[in-house]
């Protein structure tokens, strides 16, 4: 069934197919057809003080605005991450800005944090949260027209807005599609930003009587020595975990594809090995107990198990769903339960 649907969807422009698929999922949820889906794989994991029904989540980027929470939760995920959300709505980069590379089971995107803003996302979460029985992560970023020198204000604004609604929060400093954003991964800038975010997190926890973990999402393109320096900053400043990794600007694996020259971040199978390598490096550097969410190039159950063996505590899917369909969720959750028990 999915093979037929994918054939049809791949005849459409990628963003149109994306919207149509999520619209169909919403319709299925309203008609209660999602109740006919196979039951979620149960493989309970505990991390950051949260309970996850299984280790497989949805990566940020697929539902940027929190518009499709109930339908996505019905697919069998153990957790969902929405965003990236910015303080103010923004349209993102001009279209076309999303490209399929089917030969490589990959995507290139330069969406540029297109989203409806904090006010919309928070309203959607408030409306749907009680219907969602799995942890919800919210991924935050800065607006494109906010200078990097003023980025702290955008991140603090977003942190304050989503804190009462999220089970965990991810600080996105690693998208290649917002000019200057990755400069915030430099040690000095990272230190200043994470100190400010940590201080506000502590204040919010005291005021609201609820501690919400704060993670940072890192790029796969950072040199190993620089990554270790970044990790030292995150550890020193009390950041609760890492998501590894975002998309890559590296193109060597897809150099013979005519779309490889498109600007943006490459995801899918070509980033799999580097993402897993980064997870392994992080685990070796931070020790056995520091939370790591692994994402990047998971297109099979074995890919997910490899991420767990490398040191991930949980994994996330995105591009793999587009090429393999929702069955990948159950396959990966079952394989992790069997081959990498908690």
Steps between C-alpha positions, in 0.01 A plus 500: 500500500772749593692420180196607297451814707864592471492459123213748485654743750836495322323625188424822690737778605652401836334771710161433340540128572599579859190712556274245331634211708455688828155615392406139430627399841290772664193378311565142607525617861173695481325194352659284775664284235835521678352267762535225240878538497712236676561564869805697603803285585549509877862524610510747786804722538574755769715800417530852641233415754251418224336171406501408130270215385770401251832638376384626157394861455414746226771752420431871491426641157212285386237677713647846548188659648343226711207475258496119474575369849213256543541330163876469540470359851268229365776366272680325786774744599639496851533879492456793262710812447345800327658820361733660429292794623618861501360786708332667201340329199718487190452358150844340469704499182352536150371186328608263365681412821452125547650241266483120484802287409326160470808316376665581833189490720576858592357851513651845470309775673555870540164575658648760733290456817170564322241502779195681637676626813483438872146623553356253248706202616419558866129526422511174307678319782258631762208379290635152426732417791249307709437265207871411471624225733869518408776751584508815288821681411504854360791617283577874513696734273558864417331710235695549179510878533625492860875569494714222642623751758139527626408133468492453876182708527318281246601177673404634844164616364432158349616317812264698721203447267532124453627409847152436652400285202805285420632183658844592368639788293766488227710802406566489126838660423590268216266556206699608192203694361499810723797726422751512784312255722783246518730776625322450832673161529837675546617452857478863617155558352377159616623568853325836525175375351473179702588679824213741439258222404596289800451791738151564358417127509582493872286809563207351308531169684488675835208721400293221343600209722590292198842423349507475120827357356694714254700346215713636216488362144841477333611485136677200345748732330682612815860378524553243773723727710249784475216266595687392813550865593128563449413205721723633775304827490165320513611287793644797688182702454265223608328437165301181540581317177587503130315420179737367232480589221344761275532496119837529326642739242739225381419380148769245410265203539250643249737695274376334179137597561403818310319629810810471714589859412185629669573699815365366827534212741530142379313232697430132460732209425809710409521647851453167679863406558617844611204539733575166664868591522410827675278314747785262579743788551255679728440191711872438538554859609206556736485158666218247537225709659470817294180499287546470122220497242630351175366610163629489144466247221279239668337312214486153656465334836869412497593865445313585819663220696842621380425845643406346834814288505706809425362664813160652426233467769216575258475544123295717266371455145423746221633433149466125555124546542478662158680213329386204712166605646352473849581129523856612571384625841388157617792322335758718674324495836470120489862450397626728777286318755638163388862588426569789737280453806480771763 
